[in-house]
C-alpha cells in the first residue's frame, strides 16, 4: 500500500472552574424593551467616551464585557426557580406517587395543602 497509517491521540482537559463567559445568555432578553433600553444606554455611554477622546478599542472592549455581564445576570435572574415552580413540582410528584400507589390519605392531604399554597 502507498498509505502510511495515521495515529491520533485525543485527551480531555482536566477540570476547570467555569468562567463568566461560559454562562449562557438568553437571547430573548434582547427583544424586551427594558433590556434594550439598558443596552442602549451602555452603548451611548461608550460613544460619548470615545467622542471625548478615549481609546475606542479599550472603551469597546469594556462596554462589550459590561453588556455581556448585564445579559448574563438578567438570564440568571429569569431562570431562578421560583417558589411557585417548586410548589408545582411538589404537586406533580405527589400526583405521580398517588397514581403509582393508589389512594392514600396522607398524600391526598399533602396534595390539597400544596394546591392551597399554589393558589
N, C-alpha and C positions, 0 to 999 in steps of 0.2 A: 504494500500500500504506500502511497505517496503522502499520507497524512500522519502527523505525529499526534499522540493522544494529548488531550488537554486536561489538566487537573485544576479545579477551582476550589479554594477553601473559603468558607464563609464563617465568620464569627459574629456573635451578637454582642453588643456593648453591655457592659455591666450596668447595674442600677445607677440612675442619676435622678436627683430630685427634679420635679417639674419646674420649669421656668415660667415667668409671667407670660411670655408669648406662646407658651404651649396651651394656655387656657383658651377655650373656644369663644367665639363671638357669634351671637345670634344676629344674623344679618337682617332679620325682620325689624329689629330695633331702628335701623337706619330710616325706615319708612314712617316712623312715628314722629309727629310734629315736635314734641318736647325734646327728643334726642337730636333731631335735625337742628333745632334752634341752638342747642348746646354746641354741637359740632361746628355750626356756622359761626358762633361767637369765638370759638377757639381759632378757627381759620382767620377770622377778621383780626384777631389779636396778632397772629403771626404776620399777616400782611402789613399791619400797622408798624410792627417792629422792623420789618425789612425796609419799609418806607423811611424809617428813621435812621437807616444806615447799618443796621445789624447784619451779620453774616447770614445770608439766605440759607446756606446748607445747614448751619447749626440750628437756626430757627426752625426750618422744616423738619429736621430730624427730631427735635424736641416736641414739636407740635404733633407729629405722627404718633409719638410714644404717648403723649397726653391723651389724644383722641382714642387710641387703641386701649389704653387703661380705662378710660371712661366707658367705652363699649363693653369691655370685659366685666367691669363692675356692674353695669346695667344688666348684662346677661346673667351674672351670678345672682343678682338680686331677684330677677324674674324666675329663676329656676330653683330657688329655695323651696323646699317643701313647706306647705302651709299647714296650719293646724287642721283646717278643713280637709285637705287632701289626706292627712294622716287618719282622720276620723272616717273618711270614706273608705280608705284601705282597710281599716279595722272592721267596718261593717261588711265589706266584701269577704274578708277572711272568715268572719262569723257566719255569713251565709253559706260559704263553702263547707265549713265544719258541720253546720246543721244539715246540709244536703247529704253529706257523707255518712253521718252517724244517726240521722233521724231526729225526731223531736227531743228537745232537752230543755227543761225549764230554765236552768241557769243561763244557757247560751241565748235562749229566747229573750230573757230579761236583760241580758247584757246588750243584745242587738237593739232592743227597744230603747234602752238608755242611750246607746250610741246614736240612734236616729234622732232622739230628742236633742242631743248635743249638736248634731249637724244642723237641725232646724233652728 
